[in-house]
Amino acid sequence: MNATLIAVALSLVSAAAYASAAVAQARLAGRTEPDAGVLGLLGRGAWWSAVGLNAGGALLHVAALKYGPLTLVQPLGALTLVAAVPLGARTAGRRVTRIEWRGTILTLLGLGALLITAGGTAPHEMLSLPEALAVGAGTMAVVAGLSRPGARPGLRHAAASGITSGVASALTQTLTVAVTDHTGPLLSWRLVIVALLVSAFAMGGLLLSQTAYRGGLGAPLAVVTLANPVAAAAIGLALLGERLQGGTISLVPALLGTAAAVRGVILLSRAQARTQAQPLAVAGPAAPDPEPAAGSPSRVVVGSRTPMDQPVLRPEPGRAPVGGP
């Protein structure tokens, strides 16, 4: 079978696993106190289920990187968002909205255009030790800025998660090529350090996404989905000798595909925000206090106020009303 087709197939199954993990993480984030911390997650079975799904998706992703370049495999990770939309709707007991379907179609069209320009041969380049250290240091600096202490959980943590996951994928490709192509000893300092960086960034991305999902699934997952391939593709193009197919002309469908995918992700994010706001709209304003019966006494209750901050008179049996006879 063609190497590109194998990479695409493995990436699709990987995206399904990641989507299931994202839905599980979002549900767990909604049931966990913000100050629970890492130790609080370790005692939850749902957390370990999400870790298992992420691990399965990561293994499939590593296998895909053996057969396809970063510029092909990483954009397919955007299908995680597409798979998470119907899965999340099914879990919530609702139907997928029209805006969500529009966003899904646009995202798929954008990915199709990107695949035309990103298809290539199986990777053979590896990062050198200085390049791996530089990539690791730069990533840590960016992530520290995005997730600094006191920052409100949300899109910045999602961006940090996507960047760390994308960098972990780029570093994983170096390990994959070294192991499968037998280029040098397997216990070299370079591979040991790269393996440690991959482990640190993979776990960091998982914890950062868990923090980001406290505000919901749609928008954070969209940012993770976009930041991941951008970070990995930047490393692939800058350091691993990967190129877009078709030369300069290929930039046109690549840009159009990127625009369509971004628009699709935005629609999916907006649809998620509207879905989360629906319960509040259905609940409506609180019902007013019942009017006292005619002739019944009442007293002034201090501390209960109307929207205009005026005192409210509430009845109390056995007490004469204020200003009464």
Phi, psi and chi 1 to 4 in degrees:
 res  aa     phi    psi   chi1   chi2   chi3   chi4
   1 MET       -  147.7 -174.9 -176.1  -65.5      -
   2 ASN   -60.5  138.3 -176.0  -85.4      -      -
   3 ALA   -61.1  -36.6      -      -      -      -
   4 THR   -64.9  -40.3  -59.8      -      -      -
   5 LEU   -65.1  -38.1  -67.0  179.4      -      -
   6 ILE   -64.2  -43.4  -64.4  176.9      -      -
   7 ALA   -62.1  -40.4      -      -      -      -
   8 VAL   -66.1  -44.7  170.8      -      -      -
   9 ALA   -62.4  -45.6      -      -      -      -
  10 LEU   -64.2  -37.0  -69.2  171.9      -      -
  11 SER   -67.0  -35.7  -62.9      -      -      -
  12 LEU   -65.5  -45.3  -67.8  178.2      -      -
  13 VAL   -66.5  -37.6 -177.5      -      -      -
  14 SER   -61.7  -42.1  173.6      -      -      -
  15 ALA   -63.1  -37.9      -      -      -      -
  16 ALA   -64.0  -40.7      -      -      -      -
  17 ALA   -65.9  -43.8      -      -      -      -
  18 TYR   -63.3  -36.8  -80.9  131.9      -      -
  19 ALA   -65.1  -43.2      -      -      -      -
  20 SER   -62.0  -40.1  -59.1      -      -      -
  21 ALA   -65.0  -40.4      -      -      -      -
  22 ALA   -63.8  -42.5      -      -      -      -
  23 VAL   -63.4  -41.8  173.0      -      -      -
  24 ALA   -64.1  -41.1      -      -      -      -
  25 GLN   -65.2  -40.4  -76.2 -175.3  -95.3      -
  26 ALA   -64.5  -41.7      -      -      -      -
  27 ARG   -65.0  -39.8  -65.6 -173.1   64.0 -170.9
  28 LEU   -65.8  -40.1  177.3   60.7      -      -
  29 ALA   -63.1  -33.6      -      -      -      -
  30 GLY   -72.6  -18.8      -      -      -      -
  31 ARG  -107.5    5.3  -58.8 -166.0  -58.7  -96.7
  32 THR  -113.5  138.2  -55.5      -      -      -
  33 GLU   -65.0  141.7  -65.4  -65.5  -29.0      -
  34 PRO   -57.6  -31.2  -24.1   33.9      -      -
  35 ASP   -94.8   18.2   56.5   -9.7      -      -
  36 ALA   -66.6  -37.2      -      -      -      -
  37 GLY    76.7 -179.4      -      -      -      -
  38 VAL   -66.1  -40.3  177.3      -      -      -
  39 LEU   -62.5  -34.0  -65.9  178.8      -      -
  40 GLY   -66.7  -32.3      -      -      -      -
  41 LEU   -72.6  -33.1  -65.7  174.2      -      -
  42 LEU   -63.6  -23.4  -64.9  179.6      -      -
  43 GLY   -91.7    6.8      -      -      -      -
  44 ARG  -105.1  127.6  -52.9  -70.7  -67.0  -88.3
  45 GLY   -64.1  -33.5      -      -      -      -
  46 ALA   -63.8  -34.0      -      -      -      -
  47 TRP   -64.2  -44.6  164.4 -106.8      -      -
  48 TRP   -69.4  -29.5  -70.2  110.1      -      -
  49 SER   -64.3  -42.9  -61.9      -      -      -
  50 ALA   -64.8  -38.5      -      -      -      -
  51 VAL   -63.5  -42.1  170.5      -      -      -
  52 GLY   -63.0  -41.7      -      -      -      -
  53 LEU   -65.7  -41.4  -71.8  168.8      -      -
  54 ASN   -63.9  -39.2  -85.8  -61.7      -      -
  55 ALA   -64.4  -42.0      -      -      -      -
  56 GLY   -62.9  -43.2      -      -      -      -
  57 GLY   -63.3  -36.5      -      -      -      -
  58 ALA   -67.2  -41.4      -      -      -      -
  59 LEU   -62.8  -42.7  -69.0  175.1      -      -
  60 LEU   -65.2  -35.7  -68.0  166.4      -      -
  61 HIS   -66.1  -41.2 -176.6   77.1      -      -
  62 VAL   -62.0  -42.5  169.8      -      -      -
  63 ALA   -63.0  -37.9      -      -      -      -
  64 ALA   -65.4  -34.8      -      -      -      -
  65 LEU   -67.7  -21.1  -73.3  173.2      -      -
  66 LYS   -69.2  -32.7  167.5   56.3 -175.1  172.4
  67 TYR  -101.6  -17.4  -65.0   98.6      -      -
  68 GLY  -137.9  155.3      -      -      -      -
  69 PRO   -75.2  166.2   28.7  -34.7      -      -
  70 LEU   -58.9  -38.7  -79.0  168.4      -      -
  71 THR   -66.4  -14.8   49.1      -      -      -
  72 LEU   -99.2  -46.6  169.1   65.6      -      -
  73 VAL   -71.6  -42.8  174.5      -      -      -
  74 GLN   -65.6  -42.0  -71.0  -55.6  121.9      -
  75 PRO   -59.4  -29.9  -26.7   35.6      -      -
  76 LEU   -66.4  -18.3  -73.0  171.9      -      -
  77 GLY   -63.9  -19.7      -      -      -      -
  78 ALA   -64.2  -20.0      -      -      -      -
  79 LEU   -65.5  -14.7  -69.9  175.9      -      -
  80 THR   -57.8  -43.4  -62.7      -      -      -
  81 LEU   -65.8  -41.6 -179.4   62.6      -      -
  82 VAL   -63.7  -40.1  177.8      -      -      -
  83 ALA   -73.1  -32.3      -      -      -      -
  84 ALA   -71.2  -25.1      -      -      -      -
  85 VAL   -64.2  -58.1  169.8      -      -      -
  86 PRO   -66.9  -32.1   22.4  -32.2      -      -
  87 LEU   -66.6  -43.6 -176.5   59.6      -      -
  88 GLY   -65.6  -38.5      -      -      -      -
  89 ALA   -64.3  -42.2      -      -      -      -
  90 ARG   -63.7  -41.2 -179.1  179.7  179.0   84.6
  91 THR   -63.9  -36.2  -56.9      -      -      -
  92 ALA   -82.0   -4.0      -      -      -      -
  93 GLY    73.9   35.8      -      -      -      -
  94 ARG  -135.7  173.8   62.6  175.7 -178.4   83.1
  95 ARG   -94.8  156.5  -66.3 -178.0  178.0 -179.0
  96 VAL   -72.2  130.7 -179.0      -      -      -
  97 THR   -78.3  167.5   65.1      -      -      -
  98 ARG   -64.0  -38.8 -177.4  178.8  -59.7  178.3
  99 ILE   -64.1  -37.6  -63.3  179.1      -      -
 100 GLU   -65.1  -39.9  -71.5  173.9  -36.0      -
 101 TRP   -65.1  -40.7  -77.6  125.1      -      -
 102 ARG   -61.2  -44.2  -73.7  174.3   56.0 -164.7
 103 GLY   -63.3  -38.7      -      -      -      -
 104 THR   -64.4  -44.9  -59.9      -      -      -
 105 ILE   -64.3  -44.0  -66.7  173.1      -      -
 106 LEU   -62.7  -39.8  -81.5  174.2      -      -
 107 THR   -64.2  -41.8  -55.4      -      -      -
 108 LEU   -65.4  -41.1  -71.4  174.1      -      -
 109 LEU   -63.6  -41.6  -69.3  175.5      -      -
 110 GLY   -63.4  -41.5      -      -      -      -
 111 LEU   -64.7  -37.6  -75.2  171.5      -      -
 112 GLY   -61.2  -42.3      -      -      -      -
 113 ALA   -66.1  -36.9      -      -      -      -
 114 LEU   -68.1  -35.8  -72.6  173.3      -      -
 115 LEU   -65.6  -30.8  -71.9  176.4      -      -
 116 ILE   -62.8  -37.3  -65.7  175.2      -      -
 117 THR   -92.6  -19.1   61.0      -      -      -
 118 ALA   -94.6  -13.0      -      -      -      -
 119 GLY   -59.5  137.2      -      -      -      -
 120 GLY  -162.4 -172.2      -      -      -      -
 121 THR   -82.0  167.3   58.9      -      -      -
 122 ALA   -63.5  144.2      -      -      -      -
 123 PRO   -72.0  148.2   26.6  -34.1      -      -
 124 HIS  -134.4   -7.9  -63.5  -73.8      -      -
 125 GLU   -87.4  150.5  -61.8  -70.7  -25.9      -
 126 MET  -131.4  154.2  -62.5 -173.7  -59.9      -
 127 LEU   -76.8  139.5  -66.6  173.3      -      -
 128 SER   -77.0  168.5   64.6      -      -      -
 129 LEU   -61.5  -46.2 -179.6   56.7      -      -
 130 PRO   -60.2  -38.5  -24.6   34.8      -      -
 131 GLU   -66.0  -42.2  -71.5  173.5  -20.7      -
 132 ALA   -63.9  -41.6      -      -      -      -
 133 LEU   -65.8  -39.9  -69.1  174.8      -      -
 134 ALA   -64.8  -43.0      -      -      -      -
 135 VAL   -62.6  -43.4  167.9      -      -      -
 136 GLY   -63.0  -44.6      -      -      -      -
 137 ALA   -65.3  -43.6      -      -      -      -
 138 GLY   -62.9  -40.5      -      -      -      -
 139 THR   -64.8  -43.3  -57.5      -      -      -
 140 MET   -61.6  -39.3  -68.9  178.4 -175.1      -
 141 ALA   -65.2  -43.9      -      -      -      -
 142 VAL   -65.4  -44.7  172.0      -      -      -
 143 VAL   -65.1  -39.0  170.2      -      -      -
 144 ALA   -61.9  -37.2      -      -      -      -
 145 GLY   -70.3  -38.0      -      -      -      -
 146 LEU   -75.3  -33.6  -69.8  172.9      -      -
 147 SER  -114.3   35.2   57.6      -      -      -
 148 ARG   -60.0  153.4   61.5 -176.0 -179.1  -85.6
 149 PRO   -57.7  136.8  -24.9   34.6      -      -
 150 GLY    92.7  -10.6      -      -      -      -
 151 ALA   -70.8  138.0      -      -      -      -
 152 ARG   -69.9  130.5 -177.9  179.2  179.0 -178.4
 153 PRO   -58.8  135.0  -22.5   32.8      -      -
 154 GLY   166.1 -135.1      -      -      -      -
 155 LEU   -68.3  -30.2  -61.7 -174.4      -      -
 156 ARG   -67.4  -40.9  -77.3 -172.9  -67.4 -177.1
 157 HIS   -66.4  -35.0  -71.5   78.4      -      -
 158 ALA   -65.3  -42.0      -      -      -      -
 159 ALA   -62.8  -42.4      -      -      -      -
 160 ALA   -62.5  -39.3      -      -      -      -
 161 SER   -63.9  -44.6  174.1      -      -      -
 162 GLY   -63.7  -38.9      -      -      -      -
 163 ILE   -66.6  -46.8  -68.8  171.7      -      -
 164 THR   -63.5  -38.7   53.4      -      -      -
 165 SER   -67.2  -39.8  -60.3      -      -      -
 166 GLY   -65.9  -40.5      -      -      -      -
 167 VAL   -66.5  -39.2  171.8      -      -      -
 168 ALA   -60.7  -37.8      -      -      -      -
 169 SER   -65.8  -41.8  -64.1      -      -      -
 170 ALA   -64.1  -40.9      -      -      -      -
 171 LEU   -69.8  -33.3  -64.9  171.5      -      -
 172 THR   -63.2  -34.5  -61.5      -      -      -
 173 GLN   -61.1  -37.5  180.0  168.3  -61.7      -
 174 THR   -61.3  -43.1  -68.0      -      -      -
 175 LEU   -64.4  -42.5  -66.4  176.8      -      -
 176 THR   -63.3  -45.5  -56.0      -      -      -
 177 VAL   -64.6  -41.6  172.2      -      -      -
 178 ALA   -64.1  -39.9      -      -      -      -
 179 VAL   -74.3  -44.6  171.7      -      -      -
 180 THR   -80.7  -30.9   56.7      -      -      -
 181 ASP   -94.2   -4.0  -68.7   -6.5      -      -
 182 HIS    54.7   48.1  -54.7  -72.2      -      -
 183 THR   -94.2   86.1   54.5      -      -      -
 184 GLY    94.6  174.6      -      -      -      -
 185 PRO   -68.3  145.8   24.2  -33.4      -      -
 186 LEU   -78.5  -16.9  -63.9 -179.3      -      -
 187 LEU  -106.4   30.3  -65.9  179.4      -      -
 188 SER   -72.5  159.3   64.5      -      -      -
 189 TRP   -59.8  -36.5  -81.9  108.9      -      -
 190 ARG   -61.6  -48.5  176.0  178.7   64.2  172.0
 191 LEU   -70.2  -34.9  -65.0 -174.3      -      -
 192 VAL   -64.2  -44.9  171.0      -      -      -
 193 ILE   -66.8  -41.4  -68.2  176.4      -      -
 194 VAL   -63.0  -40.0  168.9      -      -      -
 195 ALA   -63.3  -40.1      -      -      -      -
 196 LEU   -65.3  -39.9  -68.3  175.4      -      -
 197 LEU   -65.5  -40.7  -71.4  174.4      -      -
 198 VAL   -61.1  -45.8  168.3      -      -      -
 199 SER   -61.9  -44.5  -58.9      -      -      -
 200 ALA   -65.2  -44.1      -      -      -      -
 201 PHE   -72.0  -35.2  -73.4  146.1      -      -
 202 ALA   -64.8  -46.3      -      -      -      -
 203 MET   -68.1  -39.4 -177.9   54.8   65.7      -
 204 GLY   -61.7  -41.7      -      -      -      -
 205 GLY   -63.0  -37.7      -      -      -      -
 206 LEU   -65.5  -44.9 -175.1   62.1      -      -
 207 LEU   -69.2  -37.3  -66.3  175.0      -      -
 208 LEU   -65.7  -39.7  -74.5  166.7      -      -
 209 SER   -67.0  -36.5   64.4      -      -      -
 210 GLN   -60.9  -39.7 -177.2   66.8   48.3      -
 211 THR   -67.4  -41.3  -58.6      -      -      -
 212 ALA   -65.2  -32.5      -      -      -      -
 213 TYR   -74.9   -2.1  -68.4  151.6      -      -
 214 ARG   -62.7  -27.1  -68.5  176.2 -173.1  170.7
 215 GLY   -91.4    8.4      -      -      -      -
 216 GLY   120.2  175.7      -      -      -      -
 217 LEU   -98.7  -41.8  177.3   63.5      -      -
 218 GLY   -58.3  -65.9      -      -      -      -
 219 ALA   -64.4  -46.2      -      -      -      -
 220 PRO   -60.1  -42.5  -25.6   35.8      -      -
 221 LEU   -65.5  -35.0 -177.8   55.5      -      -
 222 ALA   -63.0  -42.7      -      -      -      -
 223 VAL   -67.6  -41.3  174.1      -      -      -
 224 VAL   -59.2  -43.0  171.0      -      -      -
 225 THR   -63.9  -36.4  -57.2      -      -      -
 226 LEU   -80.0  -41.7  -72.9  175.5      -      -
 227 ALA   -68.9  -32.6      -      -      -      -
 228 ASN   -60.5  -57.7 -173.0  -47.6      -      -
 229 PRO   -68.1  -29.5   23.0  -32.5      -      -
 230 VAL   -63.9  -45.7  168.3      -      -      -
 231 ALA   -64.5  -45.1      -      -      -      -
 232 ALA   -68.0  -42.5      -      -      -      -
 233 ALA   -65.9  -34.9      -      -      -      -
 234 ALA   -61.9  -41.7      -      -      -      -
 235 ILE   -68.4  -41.4  -64.3  174.0      -      -
 236 GLY   -62.4  -42.8      -      -      -      -
 237 LEU   -74.8  -35.5  -66.7  171.7      -      -
 238 ALA   -84.2  -34.8      -      -      -      -
 239 LEU  -121.2  -20.6  -59.9  176.1      -      -
 240 LEU  -107.2    8.6  -64.4  175.9      -      -
 241 GLY    70.8   19.6      -      -      -      -
 242 GLU   -82.4  149.2  -63.1 -177.1    2.7      -
 243 ARG  -137.5  151.2  -64.0  -69.6 -177.8  -90.3
 244 LEU   -73.8  143.8  -64.6  177.1      -      -
 245 GLN   -77.3  141.8  -59.5  -61.4  -54.8      -
 246 GLY    94.4    0.1      -      -      -      -
 247 GLY    71.6 -147.7      -      -      -      -
 248 THR   -64.7  -34.7  -53.3      -      -      -
 249 ILE   -61.9  -30.8  -60.6  178.0      -      -
 250 SER   -67.3  -14.2   65.1      -      -      -
 251 LEU   -66.3  -28.3  -69.1  177.1      -      -
 252 VAL   -65.1  -57.3  176.4      -      -      -
 253 PRO   -63.6  -29.7   21.2  -32.4      -      -
 254 ALA   -64.4  -44.3      -      -      -      -
 255 LEU   -67.4  -41.9  -68.5  175.2      -      -
 256 LEU   -64.0  -42.1  -68.2  176.3      -      -
 257 GLY   -64.0  -40.1      -      -      -      -
 258 THR   -62.2  -44.0  -59.2      -      -      -
 259 ALA   -62.4  -43.4      -      -      -      -
 260 ALA   -64.8  -42.2      -      -      -      -
 261 ALA   -65.2  -42.6      -      -      -      -
 262 VAL   -62.4  -43.6  169.4      -      -      -
 263 ARG   -62.2  -41.6  176.9   60.1  179.1  168.4
 264 GLY   -62.6  -41.4      -      -      -      -
 265 VAL   -64.9  -39.0  168.8      -      -      -
 266 ILE   -62.9  -43.7  -69.1  174.3      -      -
 267 LEU   -62.4  -42.1  -72.8  176.5      -      -
 268 LEU   -63.4  -37.4  -70.8  169.5      -      -
 269 SER   -67.6  -42.9  -58.0      -      -      -
 270 ARG   -64.6  -40.8  -70.5  177.8  178.0  174.8
 271 ALA   -62.2  -39.4      -      -      -      -
 272 GLN   -64.3  -41.0 -177.8   67.9   28.8      -
 273 ALA   -63.7  -40.6      -      -      -      -
 274 ARG   -66.7  -39.1  -68.7 -177.2 -178.8 -178.7
 275 THR   -63.0  -40.4  -58.7      -      -      -
 276 GLN   -68.5  -27.7  -67.3  175.8  -13.1      -
 277 ALA   -83.8  -15.3      -      -      -      -
 278 GLN   -59.9  -43.4  -78.6  179.8   -3.2      -
 279 PRO   -58.4  -36.0  -26.3   35.7      -      -
 280 LEU   -67.4  -39.2  -64.0  178.0      -      -
 281 ALA   -68.5  -36.2      -      -      -      -
 282 VAL   -68.9  -37.1  172.8      -      -      -
 283 ALA   -62.6  -38.9      -      -      -      -
 284 GLY    69.7 -177.3      -      -      -      -
 285 PRO   -71.4  156.1   25.7  -33.8      -      -
 286 ALA   -66.1  144.7      -      -      -      -
 287 ALA   -69.1  141.2      -      -      -      -
 288 PRO   -71.5  158.5   25.8  -34.0      -      -
 289 ASP   -63.9  144.9  -68.2  -26.7      -      -
 290 PRO   -65.2  145.0   23.3  -33.0      -      -
 291 GLU   -71.7  142.2  -67.2  -68.5  -22.8      -
 292 PRO   -67.2  149.3   24.2  -32.8      -      -
 293 ALA   -67.3  153.4      -      -      -      -
 294 ALA   -62.3  131.1      -      -      -      -
 295 GLY    84.6   -4.8      -      -      -      -
 296 SER   -83.8  142.6   62.0      -      -      -
 297 PRO   -72.5  161.2   26.8  -34.9      -      -
 298 SER  -150.8  166.6   61.3      -      -      -
 299 ARG  -137.1  163.5   70.3  178.2  179.5   88.2
 300 VAL   -79.5  127.3  176.1      -      -      -
 301 VAL  -107.5  112.2  178.6      -      -      -
 302 VAL   -82.5  138.5  179.9      -      -      -
 303 GLY   105.7  -17.7      -      -      -      -
 304 SER   -99.2  122.9  176.2      -      -      -
 305 ARG  -129.7  154.2  -63.5 -175.3  179.3  -86.1
 306 THR   -85.4  173.7   66.6      -      -      -
 307 PRO   -56.3  -22.1  -27.6   35.0      -      -
 308 MET   -93.7   12.7  -62.1  -59.3  -66.6      -
 309 ASP    58.5   40.9  -72.6  -21.2      -      -
 310 GLN  -106.6  146.8  -63.1  -63.5  -34.1      -
 311 PRO   -61.1  147.1  -20.8   32.2      -      -
 312 VAL  -110.8  134.8  176.5      -      -      -
 313 LEU   -91.0  123.2  -63.7  179.0      -      -
 314 ARG  -123.7  141.2  -67.7 -175.7  178.4  174.4
 315 PRO   -71.4  147.8   27.3  -34.6      -      -
 316 GLU  -141.6  121.8 -179.7 -179.2   87.2      -
 317 PRO   -59.9  141.7  -22.4   33.2      -      -
 318 GLY    84.7    2.3      -      -      -      -
 319 ARG  -119.2  141.6  -62.2  -69.8  -62.2  -85.8
 320 ALA   -76.6  143.3      -      -      -      -
 321 PRO   -67.5  152.5   26.2  -34.0      -      -
 322 VAL   -65.7  129.7  176.6      -      -      -
 323 GLY    80.0    7.3      -      -      -      -
 324 GLY   -83.0  179.2      -      -      -      -
 325 PRO   -70.6      -   24.3  -31.9      -      -
